[in-house]
């Protein structure tokens, strides 16, 4: 039984309709929550109007109300069901805002419904921009120079004091809705008037713009006993100024020094303790690329898009564990489901690289602005796993299903385009920036200049250059050359598909495949075990790679093929 013996019935708020910024990741987290509660014998009630979700399956949820996630409808469910507790952190910003409204309207107190996990006070500290700023400063955590505003006049005054350009952030929103960078008073008026409309409490934060700083995220867990762990750290390929939902994300971080990693880790734990979050939260940091200066950007006191990515990247079931913590368990009491031996109070170690790439469908909209920035525009994302950044990146590009064979050999990178147009795209990113970087390198623009224009760390740019150099080598290669085996083997390790290699060498894909098989160039199966092979894993969470010599698991030769 759970630590809190009084919990018999729990209400879970879903995220509602799938939309830009709130997609299937919240169905994933809600499903994990329901599974965790079901194991404890707790009766569950789910409010979610979206029937096309896993969590609304009656085999998973006890009772399902296909009603809007708004205070008016949720109050009727509470009145009828009389739950002991309510969970707000598994349905995105929609559920969080609804929960805060229920508390402020006195509905939760009226029906004696306890908020499980992160309290309303902690949610407000994280979501209210002014309260967040003060909480961070009290914990000795630096934040960007900023001022909150509840009117256009206040915002103009704050911007003049801070100095243009300024970043405008909106309280109680998701996906960067209403946010923007203002370079002038005219732009500020437009962004603030839009932002105040989107904010639940009509509040925006005007802060110094720290564009081209690195953006790093940490996923942190905390229980009621103040045990804290950082489950995963992720680095954004794009610098500050591009919404994390529209940025390529790499886990674990690749360009941080050991000292930078631990500075951010310690600050993340201090932040979650200062806020009083129980369960899981996502913390976004800005890191100066040439110093150890950091700034706390924001905290999501709930399961988020990044949480779903971190969970899948590490094998650590964040939503499942967060639900257990909400009903009173502590991290050392819970077992790591992957190993079956270690506890949940550990920090996963990754011996592989995970790359997430967003997918946009802006071509469908004739007049859509294809530039990406502080407001999220992507409609989905893919995740790929490899042993190197190059391998994972090329896998992810293929998975986007946009007609690309990989990062190179697509043909379109050789199409004529002026140097000035490419430079403009690097400086003012669009959904095609990744492929414009390839074009820029092929056109002879230096890594140094690409970094100056885009703010993307040179480490990533050199890795892209590695892929381009391999393409050049493959184009000169003949299948009968002495070095053919070593070059093709290296190409496979850089994520090249047989189709890409065949196109470069002007031979058929089947010839490449036959050559590989004859020479024993075949992929190996690796296992995600959360502990970098320190303990044997009991789950079949697997990926294939050419960067290895043997399989992590033994296959039963006598098993029938399905």
N, C-alpha and C positions, 0 to 999 in steps of 0.2 A: 504493500500500500504506500501511497505517497506520504511524504513527511507531514503535510498538512492534512490531518485526518478528516477535517470538516468539509473537504471538497468532495462532493458527490456528482454535481452537475455543472458543466462549464459551457458558456456561450462563446463561440469563436466568430469573429467578424471577417468575412472574405473580402476580396478586393473589388468584386463586381465585374463590370464589363472589361474586356481586354481592350486597351487603348495604348497609344504611344506613351511610354514612360511606365505604364503598369501593365505588364503582359504576363506570360505564363509562369514567370519565376515566383509569383505570389500564389499561384495554384500549387506549385511544387512545395513551397514552404507550409501552406495551409494543410496539404495532404500529410506531410511529415508530422505536423502538430497533432492532427487527428489520430494518426497511427500511434504516437507516443501516449496519448491520453487513453486510447482504447486498451492498450497494454496494462494500464493501471486500473481498469474496470470503471473508469469515470464516464458517466453519460455525457455525450456531446450534442450541442445544438449549433448548427451552422446557419449563418445568414449570408447568402450569396445569390444574387439574381442570375448569375451566369450558369446556365444548365450545361454548357459545353466545357465542363471542367472535371478533373478527376475527383476533387474533394466533394463534389455534390453527389457522387455515387453513394447510394444508401448502404452499400457494404462497408464503406469507410466511415461515413458520418452517421451518428445515431438518428438525429432528426435534421431535416434540411428545410429551411424557409427560403424560397426563391423570391426574396423581397429586396428592394433597394437598401443599400447600406447607408441609411440616413437616420438621424435621431428619432424621427417620428415613427418610422416602421420598427426600428430596433426596440423602442420603448414598448410597443405592443407585444413583441416577442418576449421581452423580459417580464411583462405583466402576466402573460399566459404561462410561461415556463418556470419562472422564479429560480433562475440559476444561482449557484453559490458564488461563482466567479465569472469574469469575462477576460478574454485574451484579445489584445489590440494589435500586437506586433506581427501578425502573420497575414495581414491583408493590405499591406502597403500604406501609402499616405491616406487613402480613402478611409480605411478602418481606423487609423490613428486619429484623424480629424473628427470622425464620428464619435470615438470614445471620449475625446476631450470635450466635445459638445455635450455628451450625455452627463459627464461629471459636472460641468458648469451649470447645466440646467437642473441639477439636483436629482436626476433620475436614478443614478446608481445608488445614491444615499437613500432615496425613498424606498427602493426595493431591497436594500442591504446587499448589493452586489459588489464584491471585492474585485479590484483590478489585479490580475495575476501577472507576475513578472514586473516589468518596468512600470513604476507608478506614474500617475498623471503629473505629479510635480516634476519628475525626471523628464517626462516627455516635453513638458513646457520649457524646461531649462534648455533642452536640445533644440526645440523647434522655434521658440521665440528668440529672434536674433539678438536683442539687447540682453536678455537673460543669459543666453549662451556666451556672449562676449564677456560678461561679468564673471560667470562661473569659471571660464578658462583663465581669466586674469587672476582670479583668486587662487587658482591652482598653480600659478606661475607658469602658465602655458601661453606663449605669444600668439596673438591673432592679428590679422591685418588692421591697420588704422581705419576706424570706421565710426559711423554714427547711425542710429536707427531713425526712421522718419515715418510719420503717419499722414503726412500731407506733402503736396508738391513743393510748397514753400520751404518746409523743413529740409527736404531733400536737396533743393538748390543751395541752401545755406551750408549744408554739410559738404556738398561737392566743392564749393568754393573754398572751404576751410582745408579740405584734404588735397585738392588740386586735381585737375583732369589729367589723364583719363581716370574714370572711376568705374567700379563694378557695382551693379545694383542687384542685390539678392532679395528674394521674396520669402516671407515667413510662411510656414505650413504649406509648402508646395512640393511637388515631385517633378523630376525630369527637367529641372531648370525652368519651369513654366514662369513666364513673365520676366525672367532675368535678362541682363544684357550689359554690354560695356558701352559707356557713354564717353565720347571724346569732346563733346561740346554741350552747352546748355540746351540747345535744341534737341539733341539726341536724348539728353537726360529727361526732359519733359515727356517725351514719347514713352520711354521705358518705364518711368515711375508711374505715370497715369495707368499704364497697362498692368504694372506689377501690383499696385494697390487694389485693383479690381480682382486679381487672382488670389490675393492673400485672404485667408479666413478671418484674420484680425486686422486687416488693412494696415499692414506694416511692411516696410522694406528696409534693407540695410544698405547704406551707401559706404563703400569701402575702397581703399587704395587698390589699384589694379596691379597685380603681380604677374602679368603675362610672361611667358617663357620660363617661369620657374617649373621645376618638375612637380608632377602631381602623383602622390603616393597614397595608397589606401591600406588600412589595417582592419582586419576583422577580429573583434575582441569579444571574449566571453567572460561573464562575471556571475557568481551565484550570491545567495543571500548572506553567506559567510565571508564575503569579500575575496574569495579566491578568484584570481584573474589569469587568463591566458590569451596570447595572440595566436589565432588559428592560422592566419594567412596574411602575408603582405603582398600587395599587387602594385605594379608600376604602370602608369599610363605612358604609352608610346608618344602620344601628343602631350605638349606642355599645358600649363594652366591657360585657360581661355577657351578650351574645347571641353564640352560636357563629357563626363566620364562615360556616359551611355553612348556617346558618338566617337569615343576614342578606342583605339586598339589597346588592349590591356594585357600585360604579361605577368604571370605568376610563376615562381617568386620573382621579386625585383632583380634586375640584371645589372644596373649601373650604380647601385648604392655601395658605399664603402661599409665595412663592418661597423665602424663607429657611427655612421649615419643611420644604419639599420637599427642599432641599439638606442640611439637618441630618440628616434621615432617610436620604437617599441615602448620604451619607458614612459614617454609622453602620452602614448595611447592608453596605457594602463592608468596613469594618473587622471586622464580625462574621463574615462568610464567610471572611475571611483568618485570623482568630483560630481559627476552628473547623477550617480546612483542608479545607473541602468542595471537591471537584472535580466540575464539572458544574453542576447547577442546584439551587437551594434557595429555599425560601419563608421570609421573615422577617416576623413579625407584631409590630407596634409599638402601644403606647398613647401617645397624644399629648394633653396637657392642652389643653382647648378655649380657655383664656384666657391661656396662657403657652406657652413653647417647651419645657416639661418633657417628656421622653420616657422610656419604659421599654421594654426589650426583653422581649417576652412569651414567644415561643418561636420555634424554627427547625425547619423540616421539611427534613432533609438528603436530599431525594428529590423526585421528581415528586409533585405533590399535586393536589387538586381545583382550588386556585387557579392552579396551573401550567397546567392544561388551559385554564382560562378566559383566563389571560394570553396563552397561545399563540394562541388563536382571536381574542382581542381585538386583538392587535398584528400578527398574521401572521408572527410570529417562531417558527419551529419548535423550541420549547424542548427537547422530548424527543429529537428528531433530532440537534440540536447537542450536547446533553448526552452522547449515546451516542458521538459522534465525539470529544468531549473525553476520554471515559473510555478510549479506545484510543490516546490520546497526541497527538492533534491539538491545536493552539492556536487561539484565536479568530481571530487575523489570517490563519491559513491557510485558513479555511473561507469559502466564498462564500455570500452572502445569496441564497437561492433565489428570493426575490420579485423582486429587481431583476436578478439574474444578473451584476451588476457590482461592487457594494460587498461588503465582507467581513462576516463574522458578528460582528466586533468593533465594533459600533455599538449605540447605544441608540435604539430605535424612537420616532418622533414620531407622535402621534395627532392628526388634525384632525377627530375625531368622538368621540362618547361611546358607551360600551358599558355596558349595565345587565344585571346578572344577578339574577334573582328565583328563590328556592327554591320548590319545590312540595311541599306536604304532603298526605297522605291520611288525616289524623287523624279525619275524619268516619266512616271505615270502622270505627273501633274505638269501641265504645259507651262504654267507661269511660276512654278515653285522656285524659290531661291535655293540654290544648291550649296551655298556656303554653310559650313558647320561652325557652331560657336557655343555659347552658354546655354542655349535651349536645345533639348534633345529632339532629334528628327528621325533617328533610326527606328525601324519597325521590327527589328529582330536582331539576333546575333548568333554566331557559331563559335564553338570551342574546339581547339585541336591540341593534341598532346604529342610531344616529341622529346628527344634527348638533347636537341639543340634548338636555338631560337629559329634558325633558318628552316629546319625541318617542320617545326610546328607552324611557322608563318605560311609556308607554301601549302601545307595541308589545309589550313584554315581558309586560304583564298579559294582553293578548289571547292571546299564545302559551302561557300557562299551561293553556289548555283547561279552565277551571273555570267556563265560562259567563259570563264577564265581557266586556263590549264594549270596555272600557278602564278607566281609573281612575274615570270618572264615567259617568252615564247608564245605570247598571245597575238602577236602581229601588230596590234594597235599601238604598241610603244614605239614602233618605227614610223608611224604616220607623221607627216610634216606638221610642226607647230613651232611658233616663234619662241625664242629664248625668253623674251619679255613676258609672254603669256604663261610660260612655265614658272618663271620667277614669281609672278603675281599669284599663281595658285599655291605656291609654297608659302607665301606670306599671308595670303587670305584663303585658308583651307576650304576645300569642297569635299564632297563624298568621294572624289577620285584622287585625293592627295597621295595615297600610297603609290598609285601607279604613276603619278606625276614625278615622284621622287626617282623612280626607275628611269623615267624619261630624262630627268635632269642629269643623272649620273651618266647616262649614255650620250647626252649632248655635250658632256665635258664640264658641267658645272661642278666645282669642287665641293667636297664634303664640308669644308669650312664655311663656304657660302650658303650651302643648303641649311646648315645649322643656324647661321645668322638670320636667315629668312624665316625658317620654320620653328626654331627653338627645340627641335627634336634632337635628343642626345646623339652625339657622333657615334657612340657604340652601336646603336641601332642602324645608323646609316652605313657603317662599315660592314655590318652583317648583310645588308641588302646588296652592297657592292660585291660581297663574296658570291652571292647568287648570280649576279650579272657576269662576273669573271668566269664562273663555271659555265655559263651559257656560251661564252666566247670560246672556251676550250672545247666544248662539245661540238661546236660548229666546224672546228678544224679537225675533229677526230674521225678516223675511219675504223670500222669494226674489226679490221685485221691488224691494226697498229699494235705495237708491243705494249704501249701504256693503256690500251683500251680498257682492260680489266680494272686497273687502279683508278682511272678517271671515272668510269661508270659507277664503281663502288662509292667513290667520294660524292658523286652527283646524287646518288640515292640517299646518302647521309645528309645531304643538304635539302632533301625534300623533293627532288625532281621525280616526276612520275615517268613511267615507261613511255607514255605518249609525248611528254616534253623532250625526253632524250631522243626519241625517234624523229621528232620534228627537226631538232637541231642537226642531227646526223644525216637527215634525208633518207631514212630507211623506214621500214614498217615497224609498228609497235610489237608485233609478234616476233620479229627478229631480235629486238632488244630483250624481250622476255625469254626467248630461247637461249640467248647468250648468257643471261643472268643465271638461269637454271643450270646450264652446263657447268658454269664456273662457281656454283654454290653461293651466288649473291642473292640470298633470300632473307626476308624479314624475320625477326625474332619477336616473341610475345613477352611483354614485360607486365608486371603486376603493380598496381597502386596499393601500397600497404600502409600509408600514412607515416611510416617510420624509417624510410629509406633502407629497407631490408634488414633492419635491426631485429625485428620480430617477424615470424612467419604470419602471413595474412590468411584469413579463412574465407574471404569473399572473392568472387571472380570479377574484379574490376580491372580490366586489362586494356592494353593498347599495343599496337604493332610499330616496330621501328627497325631501321637498318643500322642503327647505332648500337650494336651489341653482338655478342658471339653465341649466346645460348638463351633458351627460353627460361622464364622464371617458374613455369609450371610444367608438369609432365602430362602428356596427352595419352589417353587410353587408346592404343592402336586398334583394339577389338571393338571399340564403341561404334555402333551403327551411325552412318551419316543420315541426317534428317533431310 
